[in-house]
Amino acid sequence: MLNTLFKSDFMPHGMCYLWEPGLVWLHVVSDALIFLSYISIPLTLIYILKQRSDLIFSKIMALFGAFVLLCGFTHLLSVWNVWNGTYWFSGGVKSLTALVSVATAYMLWKLVPSLKEIPTVEKLKIEVERREKAEAELSQKAQKLAQESHRLAELNDELKAFAYASSHDLKSPLRGIKQLASWIEEDLEDEGMELPDDSKEHFELLKSRITRMERLLDDLLEYSKAGHATGDISEVNVKSTAEDLFELLNTKGTVTLHMDDSLPSFDTVEQPFSLVLRNLLDNAIKHSDKSDGHVWVGFNDQNTHYEFSVTDDGPGVKPEDFEKIVKIFSKLKPKDEVEGSGMGLAIINKIINRVGGRLNFECEEGKGLTVKFTWPKQIQKNPSHSNNEEIADAAI
């Protein structure tokens, strides 16, 4: 088969040209140049594919390169056959070229839908201009946002400083009024005079209103600081902390505390966590309507967070009032029935949201209220107070 493939018993092409020198060299030079050009094309395609392996048409480019290379060899064999007659070998190369050319044509037709979707250079230019314009507008908006953010931060610092200072300035005259009321009572007692029952009641009411106002100012100050997980990160023993807070708050001794034995010890910002727990225990004790009330502190481990719960056996809260009780100054009972500013749950909610936790309520009316909150197991300490806050703290 090889002998047949490479035998040159046939008449060379030169004889067809009658060995006319001009005609012979016209065909030889032309086929040689075509061969060299065809060889350079696949080499260029190989270089492009190495530089840009991400091209989506890499397969068709490789197939096209093979087709061009084989076409080049057919022209090289045409030069060879001017003086030799190896037409079986030439025909074999042409048949292989035919197969590759058919495959290339088929793959190219399959690419037609994709080629239609490729945007033109003009469209790409318009798209680039549009994106550059959008990026410029976005950059301007980002600069404005940064300026507004800086301005709001300054205003926020000023408001915090005002809250600290105003709390101190407003509490001073209140203490003076309360002291004056006590002095009047002492002066009347020294003179042997006794106030009428109505006046005594009015004096007690005056002092209770002053105490309530002081509590309100304290809670306003606490609310302005809430949401900032300030303080050093230290180990908090939840059970021990709850016991200490409950003992401090349960002044009448009419409520019993029950705690889950699995309450953890973990590293966190102690002051905000203790503030949340104190407010919840205070609410549970304050709303107890029994002579022998009970409060339960529960615990559940939830992957990245701990879930704590404080449950009382008081009258509870209607589910439709859950959103109301976390709003600032919101109270479900008259101020004279239950002491407080109505800011406890608002402060708690703000702190818990700030650290990335959640506050939830569960209740059956008449069967007490369960307040659940989640607290991250790991918390990053916020930056220290701003200069304005430090100045305000020093002023107070």
MOJO-V337521 format. One record per residue. N is the residue number from 1. RES is the residue in one small letter. PHI is phi in whole degrees, -180 to 180 (NA if undefined). PSI is psi in degrees with one decimal (none if undefined). OMEGA is omega in whole degrees, -180 to 180 (none if undefined). Layout:
BEGIN
n->N res->RES phi->PHI psi->PSI omega->OMEGA
n->N res->RES phi->PHI psi->PSI omega->OMEGA
END
This chain:
BEGIN
n->1 res->m phi->NA psi->-39.6 omega->179
n->2 res->l phi->-66 psi->-37.5 omega->178
n->3 res->n phi->-64 psi->-40.8 omega->179
n->4 res->t phi->-66 psi->-40.4 omega->-176
n->5 res->l phi->-64 psi->-39.4 omega->-173
n->6 res->f phi->-106 psi->4.3 omega->-179
n->7 res->k phi->-71 psi->146.5 omega->-177
n->8 res->s phi->-121 psi->47.3 omega->-179
n->9 res->d phi->-78 psi->-11.9 omega->-177
n->10 res->f phi->-83 psi->165.7 omega->-179
n->11 res->m phi->-72 psi->128.7 omega->179
n->12 res->p phi->-69 psi->159.9 omega->-177
n->13 res->h phi->-65 psi->-26.2 omega->-179
n->14 res->g phi->-58 psi->-32.0 omega->180
n->15 res->m phi->-68 psi->-33.8 omega->177
n->16 res->c phi->-65 psi->-29.9 omega->180
n->17 res->y phi->-86 psi->2.1 omega->-178
n->18 res->l phi->57 psi->28.1 omega->180
n->19 res->w phi->50 psi->32.4 omega->175
n->20 res->e phi->-70 psi->114.5 omega->-173
n->21 res->p phi->-54 psi->-46.6 omega->-179
n->22 res->g phi->-62 psi->-44.0 omega->-180
n->23 res->l phi->-68 psi->-42.1 omega->180
n->24 res->v phi->-60 psi->-51.3 omega->-177
n->25 res->w phi->-71 psi->-25.2 omega->174
n->26 res->l phi->-61 psi->-46.3 omega->180
n->27 res->h phi->-71 psi->-41.9 omega->-177
n->28 res->v phi->-64 psi->-49.7 omega->-178
n->29 res->v phi->-65 psi->-42.6 omega->-179
n->30 res->s phi->-62 psi->-47.1 omega->180
n->31 res->d phi->-66 psi->-34.7 omega->179
n->32 res->a phi->-67 psi->-43.0 omega->179
n->33 res->l phi->-66 psi->-40.5 omega->177
n->34 res->i phi->-61 psi->-42.3 omega->179
n->35 res->f phi->-60 psi->-48.4 omega->-179
n->36 res->l phi->-62 psi->-40.2 omega->178
n->37 res->s phi->-65 psi->-43.2 omega->-180
n->38 res->y phi->-64 psi->-33.7 omega->178
n->39 res->i phi->-68 psi->-38.2 omega->-177
n->40 res->s phi->-68 psi->-30.4 omega->-177
n->41 res->i phi->-64 psi->-53.0 omega->179
n->42 res->p phi->-64 psi->-33.5 omega->177
n->43 res->l phi->-62 psi->-40.4 omega->177
n->44 res->t phi->-65 psi->-41.9 omega->179
n->45 res->l phi->-63 psi->-40.3 omega->178
n->46 res->i phi->-62 psi->-41.7 omega->179
n->47 res->y phi->-63 psi->-43.6 omega->-180
n->48 res->i phi->-63 psi->-43.5 omega->-179
n->49 res->l phi->-65 psi->-34.3 omega->177
n->50 res->k phi->-69 psi->-35.8 omega->180
n->51 res->q phi->-76 psi->-34.0 omega->-176
n->52 res->r phi->-129 psi->78.0 omega->-180
n->53 res->s phi->-73 psi->-9.3 omega->-179
n->54 res->d phi->-86 psi->-3.6 omega->-177
n->55 res->l phi->-62 psi->132.5 omega->-175
n->56 res->i phi->-74 psi->-16.6 omega->-179
n->57 res->f phi->-104 psi->27.7 omega->-175
n->58 res->s phi->-64 psi->-36.5 omega->-179
n->59 res->k phi->-68 psi->-47.3 omega->180
n->60 res->i phi->-66 psi->-31.8 omega->177
n->61 res->m phi->-67 psi->-39.6 omega->177
n->62 res->a phi->-65 psi->-42.3 omega->179
n->63 res->l phi->-65 psi->-42.2 omega->178
n->64 res->f phi->-63 psi->-38.0 omega->178
n->65 res->g phi->-63 psi->-42.9 omega->178
n->66 res->a phi->-63 psi->-40.9 omega->179
n->67 res->f phi->-61 psi->-46.8 omega->-180
n->68 res->v phi->-65 psi->-40.0 omega->-180
n->69 res->l phi->-62 psi->-44.3 omega->179
n->70 res->l phi->-66 psi->-38.2 omega->176
n->71 res->c phi->-60 psi->-39.1 omega->178
n->72 res->g phi->-62 psi->-40.7 omega->-180
n->73 res->f phi->-67 psi->-32.1 omega->177
n->74 res->t phi->-64 psi->-37.2 omega->177
n->75 res->h phi->-72 psi->-34.7 omega->176
n->76 res->l phi->-63 psi->-42.6 omega->178
n->77 res->l phi->-67 psi->-28.9 omega->176
n->78 res->s phi->-64 psi->-37.7 omega->176
n->79 res->v phi->-65 psi->-44.9 omega->180
n->80 res->w phi->-60 psi->-40.4 omega->-175
n->81 res->n phi->-79 psi->-4.2 omega->172
n->82 res->v phi->-63 psi->-36.3 omega->-179
n->83 res->w phi->-110 psi->-11.0 omega->-178
n->84 res->n phi->-129 psi->160.5 omega->-178
n->85 res->g phi->-118 psi->45.5 omega->180
n->86 res->t phi->-85 psi->69.3 omega->-174
n->87 res->y phi->-79 psi->-23.0 omega->175
n->88 res->w phi->-65 psi->-44.9 omega->178
n->89 res->f phi->-64 psi->-41.6 omega->179
n->90 res->s phi->-63 psi->-40.4 omega->179
n->91 res->g phi->-67 psi->-36.8 omega->178
n->92 res->g phi->-62 psi->-44.1 omega->178
n->93 res->v phi->-64 psi->-39.6 omega->179
n->94 res->k phi->-65 psi->-38.2 omega->179
n->95 res->s phi->-65 psi->-40.4 omega->176
n->96 res->l phi->-64 psi->-40.8 omega->177
n->97 res->t phi->-61 psi->-38.1 omega->179
n->98 res->a phi->-63 psi->-44.1 omega->179
n->99 res->l phi->-62 psi->-47.1 omega->-179
n->100 res->v phi->-65 psi->-37.1 omega->180
n->101 res->s phi->-67 psi->-38.8 omega->177
n->102 res->v phi->-64 psi->-43.8 omega->179
n->103 res->a phi->-62 psi->-41.3 omega->179
n->104 res->t phi->-64 psi->-43.5 omega->179
n->105 res->a phi->-63 psi->-41.0 omega->180
n->106 res->y phi->-64 psi->-47.3 omega->-180
n->107 res->m phi->-64 psi->-35.0 omega->180
n->108 res->l phi->-67 psi->-39.2 omega->178
n->109 res->w phi->-65 psi->-35.5 omega->178
n->110 res->k phi->-66 psi->-25.2 omega->-178
n->111 res->l phi->-84 psi->-8.7 omega->-175
n->112 res->v phi->-55 psi->-47.5 omega->179
n->113 res->p phi->-58 psi->-40.7 omega->180
n->114 res->s phi->-68 psi->-38.1 omega->-180
n->115 res->l phi->-65 psi->-34.6 omega->179
n->116 res->k phi->-64 psi->-30.5 omega->-177
n->117 res->e phi->-81 psi->-13.7 omega->-180
n->118 res->i phi->-69 psi->123.7 omega->-178
n->119 res->p phi->-67 psi->151.4 omega->177
n->120 res->t phi->-75 psi->166.1 omega->178
n->121 res->v phi->-60 psi->-37.2 omega->180
n->122 res->e phi->-65 psi->-42.5 omega->178
n->123 res->k phi->-65 psi->-40.9 omega->178
n->124 res->l phi->-63 psi->-38.8 omega->179
n->125 res->k phi->-64 psi->-43.7 omega->179
n->126 res->i phi->-63 psi->-41.6 omega->-179
n->127 res->e phi->-65 psi->-41.3 omega->178
n->128 res->v phi->-63 psi->-43.2 omega->179
n->129 res->e phi->-63 psi->-41.2 omega->180
n->130 res->r phi->-63 psi->-42.5 omega->-179
n->131 res->r phi->-69 psi->-38.9 omega->178
n->132 res->e phi->-62 psi->-39.8 omega->178
n->133 res->k phi->-66 psi->-42.5 omega->179
n->134 res->a phi->-64 psi->-40.2 omega->179
n->135 res->e phi->-66 psi->-37.5 omega->178
n->136 res->a phi->-65 psi->-43.5 omega->178
n->137 res->e phi->-64 psi->-41.0 omega->179
n->138 res->l phi->-64 psi->-39.0 omega->178
n->139 res->s phi->-64 psi->-41.4 omega->178
n->140 res->q phi->-63 psi->-43.0 omega->179
n->141 res->k phi->-65 psi->-38.0 omega->179
n->142 res->a phi->-64 psi->-39.9 omega->178
n->143 res->q phi->-64 psi->-43.9 omega->178
n->144 res->k phi->-63 psi->-41.2 omega->180
n->145 res->l phi->-63 psi->-40.6 omega->179
n->146 res->a phi->-64 psi->-40.7 omega->178
n->147 res->q phi->-64 psi->-43.9 omega->179
n->148 res->e phi->-65 psi->-39.8 omega->179
n->149 res->s phi->-62 psi->-41.9 omega->179
n->150 res->h phi->-65 psi->-41.5 omega->-180
n->151 res->r phi->-65 psi->-42.6 omega->179
n->152 res->l phi->-65 psi->-37.1 omega->178
n->153 res->a phi->-63 psi->-41.4 omega->178
n->154 res->e phi->-64 psi->-43.7 omega->178
n->155 res->l phi->-63 psi->-38.8 omega->180
n->156 res->n phi->-64 psi->-42.1 omega->177
n->157 res->d phi->-63 psi->-40.3 omega->179
n->158 res->e phi->-64 psi->-41.0 omega->179
n->159 res->l phi->-65 psi->-38.6 omega->178
n->160 res->k phi->-64 psi->-44.2 omega->178
n->161 res->a phi->-62 psi->-39.7 omega->178
n->162 res->f phi->-64 psi->-40.8 omega->-180
n->163 res->a phi->-62 psi->-43.6 omega->178
n->164 res->y phi->-62 psi->-50.9 omega->-175
n->165 res->a phi->-66 psi->-44.9 omega->-178
n->166 res->s phi->-66 psi->-35.8 omega->178
n->167 res->s phi->-60 psi->-43.9 omega->179
n->168 res->h phi->-67 psi->-44.8 omega->-177
n->169 res->d phi->-67 psi->-34.7 omega->-180
n->170 res->l phi->-78 psi->-31.7 omega->-179
n->171 res->k phi->-72 psi->-29.1 omega->-178
n->172 res->s phi->-61 psi->-51.9 omega->178
n->173 res->p phi->-65 psi->-29.9 omega->178
n->174 res->l phi->-65 psi->-42.9 omega->178
n->175 res->r phi->-63 psi->-37.3 omega->178
n->176 res->g phi->-63 psi->-43.0 omega->179
n->177 res->i phi->-63 psi->-43.3 omega->180
n->178 res->k phi->-64 psi->-39.7 omega->179
n->179 res->q phi->-67 psi->-40.4 omega->178
n->180 res->l phi->-60 psi->-42.3 omega->179
n->181 res->a phi->-60 psi->-41.5 omega->179
n->182 res->s phi->-67 psi->-39.1 omega->179
n->183 res->w phi->-64 psi->-40.7 omega->179
n->184 res->i phi->-61 psi->-44.0 omega->179
n->185 res->e phi->-63 psi->-41.1 omega->180
n->186 res->e phi->-67 psi->-40.5 omega->179
n->187 res->d phi->-63 psi->-42.6 omega->179
n->188 res->l phi->-65 psi->-37.3 omega->179
n->189 res->e phi->-68 psi->-38.3 omega->178
n->190 res->d phi->-65 psi->-32.2 omega->180
n->191 res->e phi->-84 psi->0.8 omega->179
n->192 res->g phi->75 psi->19.4 omega->-180
n->193 res->m phi->-101 psi->141.7 omega->179
n->194 res->e phi->-116 psi->131.7 omega->179
n->195 res->l phi->-70 psi->145.7 omega->173
n->196 res->p phi->-61 psi->158.5 omega->-178
n->197 res->d phi->-59 psi->-39.3 omega->179
n->198 res->d phi->-63 psi->-41.0 omega->-179
n->199 res->s phi->-68 psi->-40.0 omega->177
n->200 res->k phi->-59 psi->-43.4 omega->180
n->201 res->e phi->-63 psi->-38.7 omega->179
n->202 res->h phi->-68 psi->-38.7 omega->178
n->203 res->f phi->-65 psi->-42.5 omega->178
n->204 res->e phi->-65 psi->-38.0 omega->178
n->205 res->l phi->-65 psi->-39.5 omega->179
n->206 res->l phi->-61 psi->-46.8 omega->-179
n->207 res->k phi->-67 psi->-37.3 omega->179
n->208 res->s phi->-67 psi->-36.3 omega->178
n->209 res->r phi->-66 psi->-38.9 omega->178
n->210 res->i phi->-65 psi->-43.0 omega->178
n->211 res->t phi->-61 psi->-41.3 omega->179
n->212 res->r phi->-64 psi->-39.7 omega->180
n->213 res->m phi->-66 psi->-39.5 omega->177
n->214 res->e phi->-63 psi->-41.8 omega->178
n->215 res->r phi->-63 psi->-40.2 omega->180
n->216 res->l phi->-63 psi->-42.3 omega->179
n->217 res->l phi->-66 psi->-39.5 omega->177
n->218 res->d phi->-62 psi->-43.0 omega->-179
n->219 res->d phi->-69 psi->-34.8 omega->176
n->220 res->l phi->-63 psi->-41.7 omega->178
n->221 res->l phi->-65 psi->-40.5 omega->179
n->222 res->e phi->-66 psi->-38.5 omega->-180
n->223 res->y phi->-66 psi->-36.5 omega->179
n->224 res->s phi->-67 psi->-28.3 omega->179
n->225 res->k phi->-91 psi->-18.0 omega->-178
n->226 res->a phi->-63 psi->149.1 omega->-178
n->227 res->g phi->94 psi->-6.7 omega->176
n->228 res->h phi->-112 psi->109.5 omega->-179
n->229 res->a phi->-76 psi->69.5 omega->-175
n->230 res->t phi->-87 psi->164.0 omega->179
n->231 res->g phi->105 psi->163.1 omega->180
n->232 res->d phi->-75 psi->148.1 omega->176
n->233 res->i phi->-81 psi->124.1 omega->-179
n->234 res->s phi->-145 psi->168.3 omega->-179
n->235 res->e phi->-75 psi->129.9 omega->179
n->236 res->v phi->-116 psi->120.5 omega->173
n->237 res->n phi->-90 psi->104.9 omega->-171
n->238 res->v phi->-63 psi->-41.1 omega->-178
n->239 res->k phi->-64 psi->-47.2 omega->180
n->240 res->s phi->-65 psi->-40.6 omega->180
n->241 res->t phi->-64 psi->-43.8 omega->180
n->242 res->a phi->-63 psi->-40.8 omega->179
n->243 res->e phi->-63 psi->-46.2 omega->-179
n->244 res->d phi->-64 psi->-44.2 omega->-179
n->245 res->l phi->-66 psi->-41.5 omega->-179
n->246 res->f phi->-65 psi->-41.2 omega->179
n->247 res->e phi->-63 psi->-35.8 omega->180
n->248 res->l phi->-72 psi->-36.2 omega->-174
n->249 res->l phi->-88 psi->-29.7 omega->-176
n->250 res->n phi->-83 psi->66.4 omega->-174
n->251 res->t phi->-68 psi->-31.5 omega->-179
n->252 res->k phi->-84 psi->-17.5 omega->178
n->253 res->g phi->70 psi->23.4 omega->-177
n->254 res->t phi->-99 psi->0.2 omega->-177
n->255 res->v phi->-122 psi->140.5 omega->-180
n->256 res->t phi->-108 psi->137.2 omega->-179
n->257 res->l phi->-99 psi->133.9 omega->175
n->258 res->h phi->-123 psi->132.7 omega->-177
n->259 res->m phi->-129 psi->146.0 omega->175
n->260 res->d phi->-68 psi->130.9 omega->-178
n->261 res->d phi->-65 psi->-18.5 omega->-176
n->262 res->s phi->-91 psi->9.2 omega->179
n->263 res->l phi->-55 psi->131.1 omega->-170
n->264 res->p phi->-88 psi->170.8 omega->164
n->265 res->s phi->-116 psi->130.3 omega->-179
n->266 res->f phi->-153 psi->162.5 omega->-179
n->267 res->d phi->-86 psi->123.7 omega->179
n->268 res->t phi->-160 psi->-177.6 omega->175
n->269 res->v phi->-82 psi->114.8 omega->-169
n->270 res->e phi->-69 psi->-44.1 omega->-173
n->271 res->q phi->-62 psi->-49.7 omega->179
n->272 res->p phi->-63 psi->-41.4 omega->-180
n->273 res->f phi->-63 psi->-44.6 omega->179
n->274 res->s phi->-63 psi->-35.6 omega->179
n->275 res->l phi->-65 psi->-42.1 omega->178
n->276 res->v phi->-62 psi->-49.7 omega->-178
n->277 res->l phi->-63 psi->-39.9 omega->-180
n->278 res->r phi->-63 psi->-45.6 omega->-179
n->279 res->n phi->-64 psi->-39.1 omega->180
n->280 res->l phi->-68 psi->-42.6 omega->177
n->281 res->l phi->-66 psi->-39.5 omega->178
n->282 res->d phi->-61 psi->-44.0 omega->178
n->283 res->n phi->-62 psi->-43.3 omega->-178
n->284 res->a phi->-62 psi->-42.0 omega->179
n->285 res->i phi->-70 psi->-43.7 omega->-175
n->286 res->k phi->-64 psi->-34.6 omega->-177
n->287 res->h phi->-96 psi->8.2 omega->176
n->288 res->s phi->-70 psi->125.5 omega->-178
n->289 res->d phi->-109 psi->21.5 omega->-179
n->290 res->k phi->-122 psi->155.4 omega->179
n->291 res->s phi->-76 psi->-18.5 omega->177
n->292 res->d phi->-133 psi->66.1 omega->-177
n->293 res->g phi->-73 psi->165.8 omega->-179
n->294 res->h phi->-136 psi->144.7 omega->177
n->295 res->v phi->-131 psi->134.1 omega->-179
n->296 res->w phi->-117 psi->133.9 omega->174
n->297 res->v phi->-112 psi->116.9 omega->-177
n->298 res->g phi->-111 psi->173.9 omega->-175
n->299 res->f phi->-153 psi->145.3 omega->176
n->300 res->n phi->-149 psi->134.2 omega->180
n->301 res->d phi->-90 psi->123.1 omega->-178
n->302 res->q phi->-126 psi->78.6 omega->176
n->303 res->n phi->51 psi->-100.8 omega->-176
n->304 res->t phi->-86 psi->-9.0 omega->-177
n->305 res->h phi->-128 psi->156.1 omega->166
n->306 res->y phi->-101 psi->142.2 omega->174
n->307 res->e phi->-111 psi->122.4 omega->178
n->308 res->f phi->-111 psi->152.0 omega->178
n->309 res->s phi->-139 psi->143.6 omega->175
n->310 res->v phi->-125 psi->119.6 omega->-175
n->311 res->t phi->-120 psi->134.5 omega->175
n->312 res->d phi->-117 psi->172.9 omega->178
n->313 res->d phi->-114 psi->32.1 omega->179
n->314 res->g phi->-81 psi->-162.3 omega->-176
n->315 res->p phi->-71 psi->-16.5 omega->179
n->316 res->g phi->81 psi->-176.2 omega->-178
n->317 res->v phi->-136 psi->140.5 omega->177
n->318 res->k phi->-68 psi->140.3 omega->-180
n->319 res->p phi->-55 psi->-33.7 omega->-180
n->320 res->e phi->-70 psi->-12.0 omega->179
n->321 res->d phi->-97 psi->0.4 omega->-177
n->322 res->f phi->-59 psi->-44.4 omega->-179
n->323 res->e phi->-68 psi->-32.7 omega->-177
n->324 res->k phi->-68 psi->-38.5 omega->-172
n->325 res->i phi->-73 psi->-13.7 omega->178
n->326 res->v phi->-95 psi->1.0 omega->178
n->327 res->k phi->-85 psi->148.3 omega->-177
n->328 res->i phi->-64 psi->137.3 omega->179
n->329 res->f phi->67 psi->12.8 omega->-177
n->330 res->s phi->-91 psi->129.3 omega->177
n->331 res->k phi->-138 psi->142.2 omega->-179
n->332 res->l phi->-90 psi->-16.7 omega->179
n->333 res->k phi->-118 psi->153.3 omega->178
n->334 res->p phi->-57 psi->149.2 omega->-177
n->335 res->k phi->-60 psi->-29.6 omega->-178
n->336 res->d phi->-79 psi->-15.7 omega->179
n->337 res->e phi->-85 psi->-41.6 omega->-178
n->338 res->v phi->-130 psi->124.8 omega->179
n->339 res->e phi->-70 psi->148.3 omega->178
n->340 res->g phi->141 psi->161.6 omega->-177
n->341 res->s phi->-96 psi->-9.2 omega->-176
n->342 res->g phi->79 psi->20.2 omega->-177
n->343 res->m phi->-116 psi->-4.5 omega->-175
n->344 res->g phi->-57 psi->-53.5 omega->-178
n->345 res->l phi->-70 psi->-29.4 omega->177
n->346 res->a phi->-65 psi->-41.7 omega->178
n->347 res->i phi->-64 psi->-46.5 omega->-180
n->348 res->i phi->-59 psi->-48.0 omega->-178
n->349 res->n phi->-60 psi->-40.3 omega->-179
n->350 res->k phi->-66 psi->-42.8 omega->180
n->351 res->i phi->-66 psi->-46.6 omega->-177
n->352 res->i phi->-64 psi->-41.9 omega->178
n->353 res->n phi->-63 psi->-37.7 omega->-178
n->354 res->r phi->-64 psi->-39.3 omega->-178
n->355 res->v phi->-85 psi->-3.5 omega->178
n->356 res->g phi->93 psi->24.7 omega->177
n->357 res->g phi->-104 psi->-174.2 omega->180
n->358 res->r phi->-134 psi->147.9 omega->178
n->359 res->l phi->-116 psi->127.4 omega->-179
n->360 res->n phi->-135 psi->158.2 omega->180
n->361 res->f phi->-127 psi->144.1 omega->173
n->362 res->e phi->-135 psi->136.2 omega->-175
n->363 res->c phi->-162 psi->141.8 omega->164
n->364 res->e phi->-115 psi->120.9 omega->-173
n->365 res->e phi->-54 psi->130.2 omega->-179
n->366 res->g phi->87 psi->-3.3 omega->-177
n->367 res->k phi->-123 psi->26.3 omega->176
n->368 res->g phi->89 psi->173.5 omega->-178
n->369 res->l phi->-127 psi->136.9 omega->174
n->370 res->t phi->-113 psi->122.2 omega->177
n->371 res->v phi->-108 psi->120.5 omega->180
n->372 res->k phi->-112 psi->140.9 omega->174
n->373 res->f phi->-143 psi->144.8 omega->177
n->374 res->t phi->-102 psi->146.8 omega->-178
n->375 res->w phi->-138 psi->129.2 omega->-177
n->376 res->p phi->-62 psi->142.4 omega->178
n->377 res->k phi->-67 psi->-32.8 omega->178
n->378 res->q phi->-125 psi->132.9 omega->-176
n->379 res->i phi->-135 psi->139.0 omega->178
n->380 res->q phi->-91 psi->133.1 omega->180
n->381 res->k phi->-69 psi->131.3 omega->177
n->382 res->n phi->-69 psi->157.2 omega->176
n->383 res->p phi->-57 psi->156.2 omega->-179
n->384 res->s phi->-64 psi->165.6 omega->-179
n->385 res->h phi->-56 psi->153.1 omega->176
n->386 res->s phi->-74 psi->168.9 omega->-179
n->387 res->n phi->-60 psi->-40.1 omega->-179
n->388 res->n phi->-62 psi->-39.7 omega->179
n->389 res->e phi->-66 psi->-41.1 omega->179
n->390 res->e phi->-63 psi->-38.8 omega->179
n->391 res->i phi->-64 psi->-43.4 omega->-180
n->392 res->a phi->-64 psi->-43.4 omega->179
n->393 res->d phi->-59 psi->-42.8 omega->-180
n->394 res->a phi->-64 psi->-38.3 omega->-179
n->395 res->a phi->-64 psi->-40.2 omega->-179
n->396 res->i phi->-71 psi->none omega->none
END
